[in-house]
């Protein structure tokens, strides 16, 4: 799942590095395992109600220590990371299902539609409805282009 999310982030429009190429974060093996454990915990539960307190308890840390540790290890706050997971899942649902926007929000872990719309717009710079429409339009154009290419190839073969 982490690789899929990183791939999604790599293909995101308007992506730009926020640190110089020379910047390297050094994390010891024990801390890396703990970060991985925290990320796995989030990946398994992000669609449910999931609080910072629960995640901290899972790693046997105080809330403030977990928040610092998670931010240092991932470069994001717990809430930002959880919202990115949820919005990524919502994008997948918007692209591959006919679920209503409200159902997508609920299925992605957002109990409040207005909150979902605000988070979606902040992360994707568009609304969920516009995102779905753009995907459908791009998908239709790709299919048309693919048909043209196969027709040209068939014409050359004749």
PASEBA-1860 file (N, C-alpha, C; in nm, 3 decimals):
! residues 158
1> XXXXXXXX> 0.081/-0.120/0.000/0.000/0.000/0.000/0.086/0.126/0.000 ~ 0.192/0.125/0.077/0.277/0.242/0.083/0.335/0.274/-0.055 ~ 0.376/0.172/-0.128/0.432/0.192/-0.262/0.326/0.252/-0.354 ~ 0.201/0.205/-0.343/0.092/0.261/-0.424/0.071/0.408/-0.392 ~ 0.075/0.442/-0.266/0.057/0.582/-0.226/0.172/0.668/-0.277 ~ 0.293/0.618/-0.262/0.408/0.694/-0.312/0.401/0.712/-0.463 ~ 0.356/0.607/-0.533/0.338/0.617/-0.678/0.234/0.723/-0.711 ~ 0.122/0.722/-0.639/0.017/0.823/-0.660/0.071/0.963/-0.635
9> XXXXXXXX> 0.147/0.980/-0.529/0.205/1.111/-0.499/0.305/1.153/-0.607 ~ 0.381/1.058/-0.659/0.480/1.089/-0.763/0.413/1.136/-0.892 ~ 0.292/1.086/-0.919/0.221/1.125/-1.041/0.130/1.245/-1.020 ~ 0.126/1.298/-0.899/0.036/1.409/-0.869/0.079/1.535/-0.944 ~ -0.020/1.609/-0.998/0.015/1.735/-1.064/0.065/1.836/-0.961 ~ 0.143/1.930/-1.008/0.197/2.037/-0.924/0.289/1.985/-0.813 ~ 0.350/1.872/-0.835/0.442/1.820/-0.735/0.575/1.892/-0.749 ~ 0.631/1.928/-0.634/0.763/1.989/-0.635/0.834/1.951/-0.506
17> XXXXXXXX> 0.965/1.932/-0.514/1.039/1.896/-0.393/1.033/2.011/-0.292 ~ 1.030/1.977/-0.165/1.028/2.082/-0.064/1.163/2.092/0.008 ~ 1.258/2.011/-0.032/1.393/2.017/0.025/1.493/2.002/-0.089 ~ 1.613/2.047/-0.065/1.715/2.034/-0.167/1.753/1.888/-0.185 ~ 1.812/1.856/-0.298/1.850/1.719/-0.329/1.955/1.668/-0.230 ~ 2.031/1.757/-0.170/2.137/1.717/-0.078/2.082/1.681/0.060 ~ 1.959/1.718/0.090/1.902/1.692/0.223/1.871/1.544/0.239 ~ 1.920/1.485/0.345/1.895/1.344/0.374/1.855/1.330/0.520
25> XXXXXXXX> 1.749/1.257/0.545/1.708/1.229/0.681/1.771/1.096/0.720 ~ 1.837/1.094/0.833/1.896/0.969/0.879/1.811/0.916/0.994 ~ 1.766/0.795/0.978/1.683/0.730/1.078/1.746/0.596/1.111 ~ 1.763/0.571/1.239/1.821/0.442/1.277/1.721/0.330/1.250 ~ 1.769/0.207/1.244/1.687/0.091/1.207/1.570/0.072/1.302 ~ 1.591/0.091/1.430/1.483/0.075/1.528/1.373/0.178/1.506 ~ 1.412/0.301/1.482/1.312/0.406/1.455/1.239/0.380/1.325 ~ 1.312/0.331/1.225/1.249/0.301/1.096/1.144/0.191/1.112
33> XXXXXXXX> 1.176/0.089/1.191/1.078/-0.018/1.216/0.955/0.036/1.287 ~ 0.977/0.127/1.379/0.865/0.186/1.453/0.780/0.273/1.360 ~ 0.844/0.349/1.272/0.770/0.430/1.174/0.690/0.339/1.083 ~ 0.753/0.232/1.036/0.683/0.136/0.950/0.562/0.077/1.022 ~ 0.580/0.047/1.149/0.469/-0.009/1.229/0.355/0.093/1.241 ~ 0.390/0.219/1.263/0.288/0.324/1.272/0.216/0.340/1.138 ~ 0.290/0.339/1.030/0.229/0.353/0.897/0.139/0.234/0.864 ~ 0.185/0.114/0.898/0.100/-0.004/0.876/-0.030/0.008/0.955
41> XXXXXXXX> -0.019/0.054/1.078/-0.137/0.073/1.163/-0.236/0.169/1.096 ~ -0.185/0.279/1.043/-0.271/0.375/0.973/-0.330/0.316/0.847 ~ -0.250/0.244/0.771/-0.299/0.186/0.645/-0.409/0.084/0.670 ~ -0.400/0.015/0.782/-0.502/-0.085/0.814/-0.631/-0.023/0.866 ~ -0.624/0.099/0.920/-0.739/0.155/0.990/-0.784/0.293/0.942 ~ -0.723/0.350/0.840/-0.754/0.488/0.804/-0.900/0.510/0.764 ~ -0.968/0.405/0.720/-1.108/0.421/0.678/-1.204/0.422/0.796 ~ -1.154/0.391/0.914/-1.234/0.394/1.037/-1.203/0.521/1.115
49> XXXXXXXX> -1.279/0.542/1.219/-1.248/0.652/1.311/-1.112/0.619/1.373 ~ -1.016/0.704/1.358/-0.881/0.675/1.405/-0.819/0.803/1.461 ~ -0.789/0.800/1.588/-0.736/0.920/1.654/-0.585/0.910/1.675 ~ -0.528/1.024/1.699/-0.387/1.034/1.733/-0.360/0.955/1.861 ~ -0.453/0.961/1.955/-0.437/0.890/2.082/-0.429/0.739/2.060 ~ -0.513/0.686/1.971/-0.509/0.541/1.942/-0.376/0.501/1.880 ~ -0.330/0.580/1.785/-0.203/0.549/1.719/-0.087/0.556/1.819 ~ -0.089/0.657/1.905/0.016/0.670/2.006/0.013/0.550/2.100
57> XXXXXXXX> -0.105/0.509/2.143/-0.117/0.395/2.233/-0.067/0.267/2.165 ~ -0.091/0.254/2.036/-0.046/0.136/1.962/0.106/0.122/1.967 ~ 0.175/0.235/1.967/0.321/0.232/1.971/0.376/0.252/2.113 ~ 0.286/0.259/2.210/0.325/0.275/2.350/0.402/0.405/2.373 ~ 0.351/0.512/2.310/0.410/0.644/2.327/0.303/0.741/2.377 ~ 0.347/0.849/2.438/0.253/0.955/2.473/0.208/1.022/2.343 ~ 0.100/1.094/2.349/0.048/1.161/2.230/0.150/1.260/2.175 ~ 0.210/1.339/2.262/0.306/1.439/2.214/0.432/1.372/2.158
65> XXXXXXXX> 0.480/1.267/2.223/0.599/1.197/2.172/0.569/1.130/2.038 ~ 0.451/1.069/2.027/0.413/1.007/1.899/0.404/1.112/1.789 ~ 0.341/1.225/1.819/0.328/1.331/1.719/0.463/1.378/1.667 ~ 0.555/1.402/1.758/0.691/1.444/1.719/0.760/1.335/1.638 ~ 0.756/1.213/1.690/0.821/1.099/1.626/0.765/1.077/1.485 ~ 0.634/1.079/1.473/0.570/1.054/1.343/0.605/1.165/1.243 ~ 0.600/1.288/1.287/0.633/1.401/1.198/0.777/1.395/1.152 ~ 0.867/1.364/1.244/1.009/1.355/1.207/1.034/1.239/1.113
73> XXXXXXXX> 0.965/1.130/1.133/0.988/1.010/1.053/0.923/1.012/0.916 ~ 0.811/1.083/0.902/0.738/1.082/0.775/0.739/1.217/0.704 ~ 0.773/1.321/0.777/0.768/1.455/0.718/0.626/1.512/0.714 ~ 0.532/1.445/0.779/0.392/1.490/0.783/0.338/1.470/0.924 ~ 0.237/1.545/0.957/0.169/1.520/1.082/0.083/1.395/1.066 ~ 0.043/1.338/1.177/-0.044/1.222/1.175/-0.172/1.252/1.098 ~ -0.233/1.366/1.126/-0.358/1.403/1.060/-0.340/1.422/0.910 ~ -0.233/1.487/0.871/-0.207/1.507/0.727/-0.188/1.374/0.658
81> XXXXXXXX> -0.111/1.285/0.719/-0.085/1.153/0.660/-0.215/1.075/0.648 ~ -0.296/1.074/0.754/-0.424/1.003/0.752/-0.516/1.060/0.644 ~ -0.521/1.191/0.633/-0.605/1.253/0.531/-0.556/1.222/0.390 ~ -0.425/1.216/0.370/-0.372/1.180/0.239/-0.411/1.037/0.202 ~ -0.405/0.946/0.299/-0.449/0.809/0.273/-0.597/0.807/0.236 ~ -0.677/0.878/0.312/-0.821/0.880/0.288/-0.855/0.941/0.152 ~ -0.791/1.050/0.118/-0.819/1.115/-0.011/-0.769/1.029/-0.126 ~ -0.657/0.961/-0.108/-0.609/0.869/-0.211/-0.709/0.757/-0.236
89> XXXXXXXX> -0.766/0.703/-0.128/-0.868/0.599/-0.142/-0.992/0.657/-0.211 ~ -1.029/0.778/-0.173/-1.145/0.842/-0.235/-1.123/0.860/-0.385 ~ -1.003/0.899/-0.425/-0.972/0.914/-0.568/-0.991/0.782/-0.642 ~ -0.944/0.675/-0.581/-0.960/0.543/-0.642/-1.109/0.510/-0.658 ~ -1.189/0.536/-0.555/-1.332/0.510/-0.562/-1.400/0.598/-0.667 ~ -1.360/0.724/-0.673/-1.419/0.815/-0.771/-1.387/0.771/-0.913 ~ -1.270/0.714/-0.934/-1.229/0.670/-1.067/-1.291/0.537/-1.108 ~ -1.314/0.450/-1.011/-1.350/0.313/-1.047/-1.487/0.266/-1.000
97> XXXXXXXX> -1.566/0.355/-0.939/-1.701/0.318/-0.896/-1.799/0.428/-0.935 ~ -1.925/0.396/-0.922/-2.031/0.495/-0.943/-2.091/0.540/-0.810 ~ -2.021/0.518/-0.700/-2.071/0.559/-0.570/-2.094/0.710/-0.568 ~ -2.194/0.752/-0.494/-2.217/0.896/-0.478/-2.097/0.957/-0.404 ~ -2.083/1.088/-0.414/-1.974/1.158/-0.345/-1.986/1.135/-0.194 ~ -2.108/1.139/-0.142/-2.129/1.117/0.001/-2.087/0.976/0.040 ~ -2.119/0.877/-0.041/-2.079/0.739/-0.012/-1.928/0.723/-0.020 ~ -1.865/0.789/-0.115/-1.719/0.786/-0.127/-1.656/0.844/-0.001
105> XXXXXXXX> -1.711/0.956/0.046/-1.659/1.020/0.168/-1.668/0.924/0.286 ~ -1.783/0.865/0.305/-1.801/0.771/0.417/-1.709/0.650/0.403 ~ -1.702/0.595/0.284/-1.619/0.476/0.259/-1.470/0.506/0.278 ~ -1.433/0.631/0.266/-1.293/0.671/0.279/-1.256/0.714/0.421 ~ -1.355/0.713/0.511/-1.324/0.745/0.650/-1.369/0.882/0.696 ~ -1.437/0.957/0.611/-1.484/1.090/0.649/-1.631/1.082/0.692 ~ -1.660/1.120/0.813/-1.798/1.115/0.863/-1.877/1.238/0.819 ~ -1.808/1.342/0.776/-1.872/1.469/0.743/-1.840/1.505/0.598
113> XXXXXXXX> -1.943/1.521/0.515/-1.924/1.549/0.372/-1.854/1.683/0.348 ~ -1.891/1.784/0.425/-1.827/1.916/0.407/-1.677/1.907/0.438 ~ -1.643/1.835/0.543/-1.501/1.818/0.578/-1.428/1.743/0.466 ~ -1.490/1.639/0.414/-1.432/1.564/0.302/-1.406/1.656/0.183 ~ -1.506/1.736/0.147/-1.491/1.827/0.032/-1.378/1.927/0.054 ~ -1.366/1.980/0.177/-1.257/2.075/0.206/-1.121/2.007/0.195 ~ -1.106/1.889/0.254/-0.979/1.817/0.249/-0.945/1.776/0.105 ~ -1.044/1.730/0.032/-1.021/1.689/-0.106/-0.971/1.808/-0.188
121> XXXXXXXX> -1.040/1.920/-0.175/-1.002/2.039/-0.251/-0.862/2.086/-0.212 ~ -0.829/2.080/-0.085/-0.697/2.124/-0.040/-0.587/2.035/-0.097 ~ -0.609/1.904/-0.101/-0.505/1.812/-0.149/-0.501/1.797/-0.301 ~ -0.615/1.808/-0.367/-0.621/1.784/-0.512/-0.646/1.910/-0.594 ~ -0.667/2.022/-0.530/-0.696/2.149/-0.599/-0.816/2.140/-0.692 ~ -0.910/2.055/-0.659/-1.034/2.041/-0.735/-1.138/1.976/-0.645 ~ -1.261/1.977/-0.687/-1.366/1.912/-0.610/-1.373/1.764/-0.647 ~ -1.432/1.681/-0.562/-1.447/1.540/-0.597/-1.527/1.522/-0.727
129> XXXXXXXX> -1.631/1.600/-0.746/-1.713/1.589/-0.867/-1.631/1.624/-0.991 ~ -1.554/1.731/-0.984/-1.470/1.769/-1.098/-1.360/1.666/-1.123 ~ -1.305/1.611/-1.016/-1.203/1.507/-1.030/-1.260/1.388/-1.106 ~ -1.379/1.343/-1.067/-1.443/1.229/-1.132/-1.470/1.261/-1.279 ~ -1.520/1.380/-1.306/-1.551/1.419/-1.444/-1.425/1.424/-1.528 ~ -1.318/1.478/-1.472/-1.191/1.487/-1.547/-1.137/1.348/-1.576 ~ -1.147/1.257/-1.478/-1.100/1.120/-1.501/-1.183/1.054/-1.610 ~ -1.314/1.070/-1.605/-1.402/1.009/-1.706/-1.369/1.065/-1.844
137> XXXXXXXX> -1.346/1.196/-1.852/-1.312/1.260/-1.980/-1.178/1.209/-2.032 ~ -1.077/1.205/-1.945/-0.945/1.156/-1.986/-0.950/1.010/-2.028 ~ -1.029/0.931/-1.956/-1.044/0.790/-1.988/-1.110/0.773/-2.125 ~ -1.214/0.853/-2.152/-1.283/0.845/-2.281/-1.188/0.886/-2.394 ~ -1.109/0.992/-2.372/-1.013/1.036/-2.475/-0.907/0.929/-2.500 ~ -0.862/0.863/-2.394/-0.762/0.756/-2.409/-0.819/0.640/-2.490 ~ -0.944/0.607/-2.466/-1.007/0.498/-2.541/-1.020/0.535/-2.688 ~ -1.059/0.659/-2.715/-1.072/0.705/-2.855/-0.936/0.701/-2.923
145> XXXXXXXX> -0.833/0.751/-2.853/-0.698/0.751/-2.911/-0.651/0.607/-2.935 ~ -0.680/0.518/-2.842/-0.642/0.377/-2.859/-0.711/0.314/-2.977 ~ -0.838/0.347/-2.998/-0.911/0.294/-3.113/-0.852/0.344/-3.244 ~ -0.813/0.471/-3.246/-0.753/0.528/-3.368/-0.622/0.459/-3.401 ~ -0.542/0.434/-3.298/-0.413/0.368/-3.320/-0.435/0.227/-3.372 ~ -0.531/0.154/-3.314/-0.553/0.016/-3.361/-0.612/0.014/-3.501 ~ -0.694/0.115/-3.536/-0.747/0.122/-3.673/-0.634/0.150/-3.773 ~ -0.541/0.239/-3.736/-0.428/0.270/-3.824/-0.340/0.147/-3.841
153> XXXXXX> -0.317/0.075/-3.734/-0.235/-0.046/-3.742/-0.302/-0.150/-3.829 ~ -0.433/-0.161/-3.818/-0.508/-0.257/-3.901/-0.502/-0.215/-4.047 ~ -0.510/-0.084/-4.073/-0.505/-0.034/-4.212/-0.368/-0.062/-4.273 ~ -0.261/-0.049/-4.194/-0.126/-0.076/-4.246/-0.108/-0.224/-4.276 ~ -0.174/-0.307/-4.196/-0.161/-0.453/-4.215/-0.234/-0.502/-4.336 ~ -0.330/-0.423/-4.389/-0.411/-0.467/-4.504/-0.339/-0.452/-4.634
END
